[in-house]
Every structure is written in C-alpha cells, then in structure tokens.
Amino acid sequence: MVSDIAIFGAGGFGRETALMIRQINEVTPRWNLVGFYDDALVKGSEVDGIKILGGLTELNKVREALSLAIAVADPSARRKIVTGIANECIDFPVLRHPHNFLGDDQLNQVGKGCILTAGNIFTVNIHLEEFVIVNLACTIGHDVTVGRFSTIMPGCSISGNVKIGESNLIGSGVRILQNISIGNNCKVGAGAVVIKDSKGDVTLVGVPAKAL
C-alpha cells in the first residue's frame, strides 16, 4: 500500500530525504511524496521540482491522513516544529534507508519520526527515542540510548553502553568511547573524541573533547 508523505524542511537535508524516499520506493513502493512544508519558502514555489505546500499553518489545516518526515537537522528547531503541529491527521513514520544494517530487530527500538539514512550499522539493544536523526555511515554499538530530537551527523562512531540525552547535536566524525553519558542540549564539534561523561548544555570540542 502506497501512502502520502510530505517533508517538513526543504533545505539540504530535506532534499536528501526526498532522495531517500525515492530510493526506498525503488526497493518497495511505499510512499507518494506530495511536497515540502517550509515556513521560510513561498507556497506554490518548487525545490528540485517538488512543490512547497506552505508552512506550519497550512500543515495544521490538512484534513486527510498524511505521513510527515521532519527533515530539519537542528534539534531545537525540530522540537519546535513538532510542538507546533496540532493535527490528528498527521503521523510520523520511521524512515529507514534500504542500505542499512540495523542489527537486532527484536531488541532494538526506534521511536516515531526517526530518520535513518544510508550506510548505518547498528548492533544490539539500541534505543532511539522519538525524532532522532542518524545521518550517513554511522556505527552504533550495543546498549546505546539516544534521546528525543538528537541528531547524529555523518560518520560518527558510538561505542557500547553510551547514553546520549535529548536534543543533542553530534557533529560529523565524532567518536564517543564506551560507557560515556552525555546530558541534554549539548553540541559536540566535528571530529571530537569524547572520553568522559558530560553534563547538559555544553559544547564539546577537540581531541580529547573538552567543554568550551
């Protein structure tokens, strides 16, 4: 069965998500992409040949069933969009690129609204909470938890038993060693190596990573 889906966010990651939907359909026809929603763009215009349907106001007026992928990489912006959606017709599927190795499908848990792009490798007992993005070619080890609205950028390596809180932005190429906990609302700069626990609301950079 093919279902209608829209993407919130027509920037770079939104366009990549549109490509991902086409690639999913090449394997198993699943989605009919009806357009983008984006408050920063003019309704009726197009991005990559895909129509802009409006912004949050128009989305809340939809009166037929519609799946929605929120393809906005910034965690706080993504949380704000979700908070602003007041429409029972909207659902938030998990999007999984077909070229992923997502590990133990009995023990791993993936919350609604997650987007898992190509090339990721998961193992066992991994818990992704709602609206998490795992971008290209990341590895996630055993017993990892990633909190709601967090974004893991391309090429990250997260070792076993790591706990990542909510609304974190983990930059490209980050390495997080085993048994590490990171609080909420943190940013980890690209290429950082996290070797010790961190409280929330900090920016971590460097090798080893230190709080600014």
SESE-713758 format. One line per 2 residues: number of its first residue (from 1); for each residue y, x, z of C-alpha. Coordinates in steps of 0.2 Angstrom, whole numbers. Layout:
<atoms>
NUM	Y/X/Z | ...
</atoms>
This chain:
<atoms>
1	0/0/0 | 17/7/-5
3	31/4/7 | 50/5/5
5	58/20/14 | 76/27/15
7	83/43/21 | 97/45/33
9	107/60/28 | 110/66/10
11	113/84/14 | 102/99/11
13	88/94/22 | 89/76/17
15	87/81/-1 | 72/92/4
17	65/76/12 | 66/67/-4
19	57/80/-12 | 44/80/1
21	41/61/-1 | 38/63/-20
23	26/77/-15 | 17/65/-3
25	16/52/-17 | 8/64/-29
27	-7/65/-17 | -7/47/-11
29	5/34/-17 | 13/29/-1
31	32/27/-2 | 45/19/-13
33	61/29/-10 | 76/16/-11
35	90/28/-7 | 100/38/6
37	111/32/20 | 125/44/25
39	142/39/33 | 150/54/25
41	147/48/7 | 154/34/-4
43	142/19/-5 | 136/17/-23
45	138/36/-27 | 122/47/-30
47	115/63/-24 | 101/71/-35
49	100/54/-44 | 97/44/-28
51	109/31/-23 | 119/31/-7
53	116/14/1 | 130/15/14
55	131/21/32 | 125/15/49
57	135/-1/47 | 125/-5/31
59	109/0/38 | 111/-12/53
61	113/-26/41 | 96/-23/32
63	86/-39/34 | 69/-34/26
65	56/-21/33 | 62/-3/29
67	55/13/35 | 68/27/39
69	67/46/39 | 82/53/49
71	84/70/39 | 98/77/50
73	93/94/57 | 106/94/71
75	98/87/86 | 113/79/94
77	118/71/78 | 101/64/75
79	100/57/93 | 117/49/90
81	111/41/74 | 95/34/82
83	106/27/96 | 117/18/84
85	103/9/75 | 101/-9/81
87	90/-17/69 | 72/-23/72
89	68/-22/53 | 69/-3/54
91	54/8/58 | 52/26/60
93	36/33/52 | 29/51/54
95	31/61/38 | 18/74/35
97	19/86/20 | 1/86/12
99	1/105/13 | 0/107/32
101	-14/112/44 | -11/100/58
103	-25/105/70 | -35/94/81
105	-31/76/75 | -39/69/91
107	-30/79/104 | -13/82/95
109	0/69/97 | 15/66/86
111	29/54/91 | 38/42/79
113	51/48/67 | 44/66/67
115	46/76/50 | 33/90/47
117	37/99/31 | 26/111/21
119	16/126/27 | 15/122/46
121	-1/127/56 | -5/118/72
123	-19/121/84 | -25/110/98
125	-17/99/112 | 0/99/105
127	13/86/109 | 28/82/98
129	39/69/106 | 49/57/95
131	61/63/81 | 56/81/81
133	58/91/65 | 46/106/62
135	53/114/46 | 44/126/34
137	30/138/38 | 30/137/57
139	15/141/69 | 12/131/85
141	-1/136/97 | -12/127/110
143	-4/116/123 | 13/116/117
145	25/102/121 | 41/99/111
147	54/87/117 | 63/72/108
149	75/76/95 | 72/95/95
151	72/105/78 | 61/120/74
153	69/129/59 | 58/138/46
155	47/152/50 | 45/151/69
157	30/156/79 | 27/147/96
159	14/153/106 | 2/144/118
161	7/133/133 | 26/133/128
163	36/119/135 | 52/115/124
165	64/102/131 | 74/89/122
167	87/91/109 | 84/110/106
169	88/119/90 | 76/133/87
171	83/145/74 | 74/152/59
173	61/165/63 | 61/163/82
175	47/170/92 | 43/161/108
177	30/170/119 | 16/161/128
179	19/151/144 | 38/150/142
181	48/135/146 | 65/131/138
183	76/117/145 | 86/104/136
185	101/106/124 | 98/124/120
187	101/134/104 | 90/149/100
189	98/160/87 | 88/165/71
191	76/179/74 | 77/179/93
193	62/183/103 | 60/173/119
195	51/182/133 | 56/172/149
197	60/154/154 | 77/147/151
199	87/133/159 | 95/120/149
201	112/120/140 | 112/138/134
203	112/148/118 | 99/162/117
205	101/176/105 | 93/194/102
207	78/203/105 | 73/200/119
209	83/184/119 | 97/183/132
211	109/169/136 | 127/171/129
</atoms>
